[in-house]
Amino acid sequence: MNLSSCPICKHELKIREVSCERCKITYKGDFDTSWLAAFSDSQLEFIKLFLLVQGNLKELQNQLGISYPTIKSRLADIIRLITEKEPTKDKVADVLADLEEGFINVEEAINMINTRRQK
């Protein structure tokens, strides 16, 4: 279970106690959490697969059986957690770059741009 924030108020949780089930020893104190604790289990699986396919988005798309725009959306969510920044609104440079590289077709690019403008 990945629990980095309070399920009630969403504030960051602090680790105060860790223990070993085998030898029954317990350590108490203020422990830092890893930046990876911010990710859900599904996001960690996505990151793991992203690394295993060496960042090849086409291969990631094939492995997961999801669309390229969904891959980009999941990556954007992960990047937002890492950088702790909200994405800039109405930027289309990445969509145009994806179109130019052949990752998406014209219709997908238009749909992605229209979706961003509706938000």
C-alpha distance (Angstrom), angle and dihedral (degrees) to the residues before:
residue distance angle dihedral
M1 . . .
N2 3.77 . .
L3 3.79 109.7 .
S4 3.79 114.0 168.2
S5 3.81 100.1 141.6
C6 3.79 135.2 38.9
P7 3.80 110.9 -89.3
I8 3.83 89.3 -142.4
C9 3.81 107.3 42.5
K10 3.85 99.6 12.1
H11 3.83 92.2 -129.0
E12 3.81 116.7 145.6
L13 3.81 113.0 -87.2
K14 3.81 121.0 -132.6
I15 3.78 121.8 -142.8
R16 3.80 110.1 -128.9
E17 3.80 101.7 163.4
V18 3.79 137.5 31.4
S19 3.77 127.0 178.6
C20 3.79 142.4 -176.1
E21 3.80 114.8 -126.1
R22 3.81 91.7 -158.2
C23 3.79 102.2 53.6
K24 3.81 96.3 20.1
I25 3.81 94.5 -129.0
T26 3.80 118.1 148.4
Y27 3.79 128.6 -160.2
K28 3.80 119.9 -158.6
G29 3.80 126.1 -165.2
D30 3.79 141.8 82.0
F31 3.79 110.5 -50.7
D32 3.79 127.7 -172.9
T33 3.77 119.8 -126.8
S34 3.76 124.5 -136.2
W35 3.81 119.0 -107.8
L36 3.80 84.4 -119.2
A37 3.81 89.4 68.9
A38 3.80 89.0 77.6
F39 3.82 91.2 69.3
S40 3.79 125.2 89.1
D41 3.80 118.8 -127.1
S42 3.81 90.9 -103.1
Q43 3.82 90.9 50.9
L44 3.81 90.4 50.8
E45 3.82 89.8 51.1
F46 3.82 89.2 49.5
I47 3.83 91.0 50.3
K48 3.82 90.6 47.7
L49 3.81 92.1 52.1
F50 3.83 90.7 43.6
L51 3.81 88.5 57.1
L52 3.81 93.6 44.0
V53 3.82 91.2 54.7
Q54 3.81 88.2 44.9
G55 3.79 93.6 -120.5
N56 3.81 94.6 -56.4
L57 3.80 101.2 151.6
K58 3.81 94.1 -167.4
E59 3.80 90.3 54.9
L60 3.81 90.8 45.1
Q61 3.80 88.7 52.0
N62 3.81 90.4 51.2
Q63 3.81 94.4 45.8
L64 3.80 94.2 49.4
G65 3.79 97.2 35.8
I66 3.80 92.8 -133.6
S67 3.78 132.7 123.5
Y68 3.77 125.0 -90.3
P69 3.84 92.6 -114.8
T70 3.83 88.7 54.4
I71 3.81 90.0 51.6
K72 3.82 89.7 51.0
S73 3.80 91.4 47.6
R74 3.81 92.4 51.8
L75 3.79 90.8 47.9
A76 3.81 90.1 49.9
D77 3.82 90.1 52.9
I78 3.80 91.0 51.0
I79 3.80 92.5 46.9
R80 3.80 90.0 49.2
L81 3.82 89.8 55.0
I82 3.80 92.4 47.5
T83 3.80 95.6 47.2
E84 3.82 95.2 32.5
K85 3.81 88.2 -137.4
E86 3.76 130.7 124.7
P87 3.80 113.4 -123.7
T88 3.77 117.2 -102.2
K89 3.76 112.2 -102.1
D90 3.80 124.3 -114.0
K91 3.78 98.8 5.6
V92 3.78 112.3 149.0
A93 3.80 101.3 173.1
D94 3.81 92.6 100.8
V95 3.82 91.4 49.8
L96 3.80 91.2 50.4
A97 3.81 90.6 47.4
D98 3.81 90.2 51.4
L99 3.80 89.5 49.4
E100 3.79 91.6 49.5
E101 3.83 91.6 49.1
G102 3.79 90.9 50.7
F103 3.81 95.8 -116.0
I104 3.81 90.6 123.8
N105 3.78 135.0 20.5
V106 3.82 127.6 -123.5
E107 3.81 93.8 -95.5
E108 3.83 92.0 52.4
A109 3.81 90.4 47.7
I110 3.80 91.8 51.9
N111 3.81 91.1 48.0
M112 3.82 92.1 49.3
I113 3.81 92.1 49.0
N114 3.80 92.6 47.1
T115 3.82 91.3 48.7
R116 3.81 91.0 52.3
R117 3.79 92.4 49.0
Q118 3.82 91.7 51.6
K119 3.82 92.0 57.8
